Amino acid sequence: MNPSIERAKHPGKYIQEKLDERGWTQEELATILGRHAGTIGNLIRGKTGITPSMAVSLSTVLGGTAKDWLDLNTQYSLSLVETDVDEVSRRARLFELAPIRDMQRRGWIKATSDCEELEKELKQFYGVESIEKGVSLPVAAKRSTKLKELTSSEIAWYFRARQLAASMSVAEFDQRLLPKLWKKLRLLAAYPKEAGRLGSLLSEYGIRFVVIEPLPGMKIDGAAFWLSGSEPAIAVSIQHDRIDSFWFTVMHECAHIRAGDALSVDTELTDETKGISVSLAEEEAERLANDAAAHSLISKDELFSFISRVGPYYSKERVIQFAHAIKIHPGIIVGQLQYRKELGYSALRELLPKVRESVITTALTDGWNQMIAPVAI
């Protein structure tokens, strides 16, 4: 029984009290109401409840309103319900904090409905001793940042990314080597299948790289973070599988690492149809990362020169010719032209190959039928 609701009296007892006050018998009440004596007897003995029509009749004969009699019936019914309110409230709180079902389907936490066990699973997943006040995003010591609002699914995705990144072994990170890394990243972007080498290349420079399939409803494209002051990591979702979207996201996160930004969890950098769709950023760190991502693969001068010479008539042949000249994949150029509204989003889509399969076959990946056992933070 619900511990917060005391067992109420059946409305039949109130009817009997009213009869006693008037000196009436059950049979007399049945006659007055035009009901069978057995119907009134069952009601008074608590075997049946009060129907709306009976409530109207009782209010006419015994006083009160029909609603009063129905309320007595409802109170009695509620007092019989065997529900642990505290348990339900606790479980509801857990489902508010985390996308429980999605996490269980992905194998991130154990499939259980037991509240104690579920809370234990979540505390282990998030690496906290208590989840009473929610979950906060960890930021490496000596680094600070203004964090944006994220959904529970996006927070869970980020924690999973941290778990996988923490399980990796990479070379020692050296900030001074990043310009050299940038040049090598540009070489990879020239060929779709070369995206499969991204994880190993970043690890050579001390940057952990993981791929996490997005949870339903989340909008994260990528994240850049630090496990410690000298252990950077990048995670991407590749939810929009286009070469331009992929490389824009990667270079955006790399720009955050290069700038030493504490934590960036970037949502809606790209669009499924439009590719690069980032708008003007409100924060300086995001604006700089956007600018670096946009121009790290194609210099601003080279792109503007091409636009001035060729626009607005961008044929497939001219785009490919320009791509060969600057040694980059033509899909990167198409994405940049679409982003600047020089080219319609339906144009030259044949120059936008997918890269996800090449990436997830080599990078540490969680998702797309690749299951990884839970890893404690």
N, C-alpha and C positions, 0 to 999 in steps of 0.2 A: 504494500500500500504506500502511496505517496506520503512520506513522513511529514510534509508541511501541511497536509489537509487532514483534519480530525474527522473520524467517521461521523457522518451526519445521520440524522434520523430519517427513516423512510417517510415520505409524505403521507403514507397510510396512517401513521401514528398521529399526525396532526388532524387527519379526518376523524379519527376515533375520539380525539379530545373535543372536537367541535360537536360531535354527536352526544358525548357525555354532557356537555354544557346545555344542550337542548333537550336531553332526555329521549333522544331518538334511537331507534335500533337500526342496524344495517339494512334490514328489510324495508323499513320506512324510508330510509334515504334512497334505496333503489327504486321504490315506487315514485318518490318525488322526482327523481332524475329521469324516470322512464327507462331504467337499465335493469338488466338481469341481476338478481340477488347474488349470484355467483361472481359476477364481474366486480361488484362492490366488495364482496368478501375477499377476493384475491388481491384487490388493491389495498385493503386495510391490512391484510396479512403480509404485505410486502412482496407478493409474488409477481405483481405487474406494476408498471409505472403509469404516470399520468400522461394521457395524450392531450393534444391541443383542444380537441372538442370536449374532453372531460374537464380540462382546466376552466373552460368557459362556463360549463354547467356548475362546477363547484363554486366558482366565484359568485354566481348568481344566487346560489342557495346558502353557502356557508360564509360568504364575505370574502374580502380581499379581491385582487385582480387576477385575471387569467395568468398574467405574467408572474405574479407572486407564486402561484401554484406550480407553474413550470420551473421557476427558479428553485423551489424546494426539491423538485425532481432532479434537476441538474446538479445541485449541490450533493445530493445523495449519490448520484452516479459518479461524480468526480471523486468522492471520498473512497470509492471502491477501486479506483484505478491504481494498479501497482506499478508505479513509476518512480524511480529514484531521480528526483529533480536535479540534485547535485551532480549525479553522474552524467545526465543529459547535458547540463550546462558545461561541464568540463569537456565533454566530447565535442560540443559545438565550438568551444574556444580553440581546441586543437585543429579543427577543420578550418577555422578562420585564419590560423597562423600559417598553415601549410596546405598545399594541394595534395592531401593525403592519398586519394585514389590514384592520381597520376604518379606519385612517387612510388607507390606500391607496385603499380603496373610496370614501372621501369626498373624495379628491383633495388631502389635506393633505400627503402626501409622494408621491414618485414610485413607481410600481409597479415594483419591482426585487427580484430575489432575490440579487443580488451583495452580499456582506457589506460590502465597502469602500464601495460606493455607498449602501447602506442606512444605514450608520453616519453617512455624510456628510449624508444627508437628515435624520436625526434630530437631529444637532447643529445643523443650520440651523433646523429647526422649533423646537427648544427654546432656540435662541440661546446655545449653550454651546460651549466649545472642546473639552470632553471629557465623555463620558458614562460613564466608567469607574466612577465612584462614584454613579451614579444622577442623578436630576434633582430639584432643589429648587425650591419655589415662590418666585418673586421677590416681594419686599416693598419698597415705595417707601422711599427714604432717609428717615431721621428718624421712621420708624414701625416699631413692633415688634408682634409678635403671637405667640400660641401656636397653632400650626397643627395641625389634626386629621389623622389618617391618611386618605389617599385612595388609591383604586385607580389603576392605571396609566391606565385609561380616563378616570377623573375628572381626573387630572393633565393628560392630553392635551387634554381638553375645555377646561380652564381656560386652558391656553396658547393654544389657538385663539381663545378669547374675548379674551385680551390682544392677540393679533395684530390682530384685526379692530378692536378699540377703538383701538389705536394708529394705525390708518389713517384715523381720522375727524377731521374738523375741527369743533370746537364753540366756543361762546362762552367767555369767561373765567369760571372758577368763582369764585363769591363766597359764602362760607358764610352771610353775613348775609341773603341772599335766599331761603334755604331755607324759612322759614315761608310765604312767598308762594307758593313752588312747591307746598307741601303742600296749600294750598287749591285750586290748579288741578288737582292730581292727583285730588282727591276729586270734582271736577266731571266728570272723564273717566270715573271709575268708575261713574257713574250710567247710562251707556249702553254696551252691548257694543261697538258699532262705533267708539266714541270711543277704544278701546284702540289703534286704529291711529295716533292722534296722539301716543302716549306718547313715541316716540323723538324726534320733533321738539321736543316740549315740554322734555324733559330736556336736549337739546342747547342750547336757549336759555339754560339755567341752568348750562351748563358740565359736564354729566354725560353721558358717552358711554353709549349703550345698544345692546347687541347681543343677538341671539337665536341660539343654537346648538342644533341638534337633538341630543338626547342620544345617546351611543354605547351599544351594547348592554350591558346589565348595570349601568350607572351609575345613581346615585340622586341626583345633584345637581339641585336645583330652581333655584338661583340663586347668584350670587356678587357680592360688592362688593369692589372693589380700587382701587388708585391706581397710575397709570402713573408719576407723580411725586408730590411733596408737594402739588401743587395741581391734579392731573388725575384726578378720580374717574371710575370706570366701573362699570356694572352689566351683568351678563349673566344671561339666564334661559334655561331649556331648554323650558319649556312642555310638559313631558312629560305632565302631567295637564291636559287642556284643559277647564277649568271656570272661569267668571268669578271665583268666590271664591278658588280656588287661585291663579290668575294674580295677582290684586290683592294677596293676602296676601303672596306671594313678592316682588312689586315693592316693596310698602311695607316689608317686612322688610329688603330690601337698601338701600332709601332711608334707613331708620333707621340702618343701619351708616354710611352716608356722612355723615348729619347728625351722628352721634356722633364722626366722625373715626376710626372703627375701621380698623386697618391693612389687614386682609384677612379676608374672611368667605367661605368656600365652604360653602354650606349644603345638607345632604343630608336628604332625607325630611321636608321642611317640610310637604309635602302628600301625599295618597294618591289613587290613581286612583279609588277608590270613595268614600272618606270625605271627600275635599277637604282642608280644613285638618286636619292630624293631628299637629301639633307637640306634643311632650311637654315636660315641665319641662326647661329648659336647665340644663346644668351650669355654664356660664360666665356671668358677669354681663353681658357684652356681648350674648350671645345672648338672655338673659332679657329685657333691656331692648328689644332689637329685636323679639322676639316680642310684648311688651306694646304697643309702639308700632304694630306692624303690625295687631294685633287691634283697637286703639281709634282708629286714625287715620281710618278710614272711618265708623265708628259709635262715638260716644262711649259710654263705659262707663255713664254715668248714663242715657242714652237707651235703651240696650239693656236694662239691668236693669229700667227702668220698664216697658218693653214686656213683658218676661218675667213680671213680677209681675202685670200686668194681664191678660195673655192666656193664659199657660201653664197647663196643659200642652197646651192645645188650639189648635194653630197652624194655622188654616185658610189656604188660598191667598189668600182675600180679605183676611184680617187682615194677612198679611205684605205684600201689595201695598199695602194702605192705609198701613201704617207706612212702607214704602219711599217712597211719595209724600210723606208728611209730612216726612221728614228728607232728601228728595231724594237717594236712593241707589238703586242697582239692587236689587230684591228678592233676587237670587241672593246678594248679599253678606250679607244678613240670614240667609238659609237656611244659608250656610256657617258663620256665627257660632253659630247655634243648634245645628247639628250638632256643632261643635267643643266646645260646652258640654254636649253630650249632652241637650239639651232637645228635640231632634228626631231621629228615626231617619234613618239614612243613605239609605234608599230613599224617604223622603218628599219631596214637592215638587221632584222632580228636573227637572220641566218648567220650573222657574224658574232653572235653572243652564245658561245658554247657553254655547256655545263661543266663544272669542275669538281663537284662534291665527291663523286666516286673516286677520282684520282687522289683527293685529299684524305678521305677516311680509310683508304686501304693502307695508308702508311702512318698517319697521325694517331695519337692516343684518342680514341673516339668512344663516346657513350651515346648509343642510339642507332637508328636504322638497322635494327636487328643485331647490333653488336652489344652484347651484355657484358658488363664488368661488375665484379663483386663490389659491394659497398666498401669504401675506404675511409677509415676514421681520420678526422683532421688532426 
